C-alpha cells in the first residue's frame, strides 16, 4: 500500500460567513416552489458577505474573535469528507483503533505515555509536508524551539483546538490563550489519524508521538477574551485574558 500522503487543504474552497435577512412571503414561496428549498431554510436568505476565510491563519484569527462558529466547523467536516487525500490518509490507519490510542482519546489526561507513543510509532505515518493543523494551549517556553516530551494532539479544526485550550479552565489558569497554527515541515515524527466517526470523531484529531520538534514562527495578539473556570464550590469564575494566534512548525 502506498504510504505517501499528500497535504489536505480544508480551505481550498474558502469558507464564507454571511449575514442573513428574513424573506418575504413571495420570496419564500419562490424558493420552495422553483428551487426546492426546504420551508424552514426558505425563511431566511444570505444578505451580505461578512468574511471570507481561505487560509488557516485567517480561520484561527476568526475563531478568537468570534469564539463560536459552527458553520466554519461544518465547512471543515464537509471538506474532509470530500477529500481523496484525507480518505487515503485514513486508509493507512488500522481498522480498529489500537487500545492505547482509544484510551488516550477517551480517558485523557489519564493515559500511559509510553504505550501511546508505541502505538503511534507502530501504526502512524509521517504527515505531509505543508499540512496545516491546529492546537490550543500555551506556548510556555522561553526559547523558540521545543522537543515534546509527551504526545502532541492537533485538529483539522480551530474551533476544536480553541475548546481544548479552554477545557477545565486551562486558559483561565494560564492567563493567556494561544491558538496555534501548526505547519508540518521536514516531517520525521509519526502521527496517528483518528476517524471522523465515533464518540470523539468531532475532534478531527491527529496526535503526534513524543519527540516532535516544534519551532516558533510568530505570535500575533488578536483579542482580549473572557474565559472561565469552576471553583471548588462549583461557582463560575471569569476573567479577561489576551488571546494570540501562534504560528509554529513541527517536524
C-alpha positions in Angstrom: 0.0 0.0 0.0 1.2 3.5 -0.9 2.0 5.2 2.4 3.0 8.5 0.9 0.4 11.1 1.9 -0.5 14.5 0.4 -1.5 17.7 2.2 -5.2 18.3 2.8 -6.4 21.9 2.3 -9.7 22.3 4.0 -9.9 25.9 2.7 -9.3 25.1 -0.9 -12.9 26.2 -1.2 -12.9 29.3 1.1 -15.4 29.5 3.9 -17.8 32.4 3.8 -19.6 34.0 6.7 -22.8 35.8 5.7 -25.4 37.9 7.4 -28.9 36.8 6.7 -32.3 38.5 6.3 -35.8 37.3 6.5 -37.5 36.6 3.2 -40.9 38.0 2.1 -43.7 35.6 1.7 -43.3 35.8 -2.1 -39.6 35.1 -1.9 -40.1 32.1 0.4 -42.7 30.6 -1.9 -40.5 31.1 -4.9 -37.6 29.4 -3.1 -39.7 26.4 -2.2 -41.6 26.0 -5.4 -38.9 26.8 -8.0 -35.7 26.0 -6.2 -36.7 23.1 -4.0 -35.6 24.9 -0.8 -36.8 23.4 2.5 -39.6 25.5 4.0 -37.6 26.3 7.1 -34.5 27.3 5.1 -36.6 29.5 2.8 -37.5 31.8 5.7 -34.0 33.4 5.5 -31.5 34.1 2.8 -27.9 35.3 2.6 -27.7 39.1 2.7 -24.1 40.5 3.0 -20.7 38.7 2.9 -19.1 39.4 6.3 -15.8 37.5 5.9 -14.1 35.1 3.6 -11.6 32.6 5.2 -9.2 31.0 2.8 -6.1 30.2 5.0 -5.6 28.5 8.4 -4.3 31.8 9.8 -7.5 33.6 8.8 -9.5 30.7 10.3 -7.6 30.9 13.7 -8.0 34.7 13.8 -11.7 34.4 13.2 -12.2 31.8 15.9 -10.5 34.0 18.5 -12.7 37.0 17.5 -16.0 35.1 17.2 -15.3 32.3 19.8 -18.0 30.1 18.3 -18.6 29.3 14.6 -20.5 26.1 13.9 -20.7 26.8 10.2 -16.9 27.0 10.0 -16.6 23.6 11.6 -19.2 22.1 9.3 -17.2 23.5 6.3 -14.2 21.7 7.6 -16.2 18.5 8.1 -17.5 18.6 4.6 -14.1 19.3 3.2 -12.6 16.3 4.9 -15.5 14.0 3.9 -15.0 15.0 0.2 -11.1 14.8 0.3 -9.4 11.9 -1.5 -6.2 12.9 0.3 -8.0 12.5 3.7 -9.6 9.2 2.6 -6.2 7.9 1.7 -4.6 9.1 4.9 -7.3 7.3 7.0 -6.9 4.1 4.9 -3.4 3.8 6.3 -4.7 3.5 9.8 -5.7 0.1 11.3 -9.3 -0.8 11.0 -9.7 -0.8 14.8 -8.2 1.9 17.0 -5.3 0.5 19.0 -6.2 0.1 22.7 -3.7 2.7 23.9 -4.9 5.3 21.4 -8.5 4.6 22.3 -7.7 5.2 25.9 -5.8 8.4 25.0 -8.9 9.9 23.5 -11.4 8.6 25.9 -9.6 8.9 29.2 -7.3 11.9 28.7 -5.4 13.1 30.7 -5.1 9.6 32.3 -3.1 7.6 29.8 0.2 5.7 29.5 2.5 7.9 27.6 4.9 5.1 26.6 2.1 2.9 25.3 0.6 5.7 23.3 3.9 6.5 21.8 4.5 2.8 20.9 1.1 2.7 19.2 1.6 5.9 17.2 5.1 4.7 16.0 3.7 1.3 15.1 0.6 2.4 13.3 1.0 6.0 12.4 2.5 7.8 9.4 4.5 10.9 8.7 2.1 13.7 7.8 2.6 15.5 4.5 5.0 18.5 4.2 3.0 21.7 4.3 -0.1 20.2 6.1 -1.7 22.7 8.4 -3.4 21.7 11.7 -4.4 23.5 14.9 -3.5 23.1 18.6 -5.0 25.1 21.5 -2.9 25.7 24.6 0.0 27.8 25.7 3.5 28.3 24.2 5.2 28.5 27.6 8.8 28.1 26.6 11.3 30.9 26.7 13.0 29.5 23.7 11.8 29.3 20.0 12.4 25.6 19.8 10.9 22.8 21.9 11.1 19.0 21.7 7.9 17.4 23.0 8.1 15.0 25.9 4.5 13.6 25.5 2.1 13.1 22.6 1.1 16.3 20.9 -2.6 16.5 19.9 -3.8 18.6 16.9 -7.0 19.0 15.0 -8.0 20.0 11.5 -10.4 22.5 13.1 -9.6 25.7 15.0 -12.8 25.6 16.9 -12.0 22.2 18.4 -8.5 23.5 19.3 -10.0 26.5 21.0 -12.3 24.4 23.1 -9.4 22.3 24.1 -7.5 25.3 25.2 -10.4 26.4 27.4 -11.2 22.9 28.8 -11.3 22.7 32.6 -10.2 26.2 33.0 -6.8 25.8 31.4 -6.8 29.2 29.7 -8.1 30.8 32.9 -5.2 29.3 34.9 -2.6 30.2 32.3 -3.7 33.8 32.0 -3.2 33.6 28.2 -4.6 31.6 25.3 -2.5 30.6 22.3 -4.4 29.2 19.3 -1.5 27.5 17.4 -1.5 27.1 13.6 0.8 24.1 13.1 2.6 23.6 9.8 4.4 20.3 9.1 8.0 21.0 8.0 10.5 18.2 7.3 8.3 15.5 8.7 10.0 12.8 10.7 7.7 12.2 13.7 4.9 9.7 13.2 1.3 10.7 13.9 -2.0 8.7 14.2 -5.1 10.0 12.4 -8.4 9.4 14.2 -11.6 8.7 12.4 -14.4 11.3 12.0 -16.8 8.7 13.3 -17.4 7.5 16.9 -17.7 9.3 20.2 -14.7 11.6 19.5 -15.0 11.9 15.8 -15.9 15.6 16.1 -12.4 16.3 17.3 -10.9 15.7 13.9 -7.7 14.7 15.7 -4.2 13.9 14.6 -1.8 13.0 17.5 2.0 13.1 17.1 4.3 10.8 19.1 6.6 12.3 21.7 9.9 13.7 20.4 8.4 16.1 17.8 10.4 19.2 17.3 8.4 22.5 17.5 9.7 25.8 16.2 8.0 29.1 17.0 7.5 31.3 13.8 5.3 34.2 15.0 2.9 35.3 17.7 0.1 37.8 17.0 -2.3 39.3 19.5 -5.9 39.0 18.2 -8.2 39.9 21.0 -8.7 40.0 24.8 -11.3 37.4 25.6 -13.4 36.3 28.6 -12.6 32.8 30.0 -13.9 30.9 33.0 -13.4 28.0 35.3 -15.4 26.4 38.1 -14.1 26.9 41.7 -14.2 24.2 44.4 -17.8 25.2 45.2 -18.8 24.8 41.6 -19.1 28.6 41.2 -18.0 30.0 37.8 -15.1 32.4 38.0 -14.4 34.7 35.0 -11.6 36.9 33.8 -10.3 38.6 30.6 -7.0 37.3 29.1 -5.1 38.0 25.9 -5.5 35.6 23.0 -2.9 35.0 20.4 -2.6 33.2 17.1 0.8 31.5 17.3 2.4 30.0 14.1 4.6 27.0 14.8 6.3 24.4 12.6 6.5 20.7 13.6 8.8 18.0 12.3 
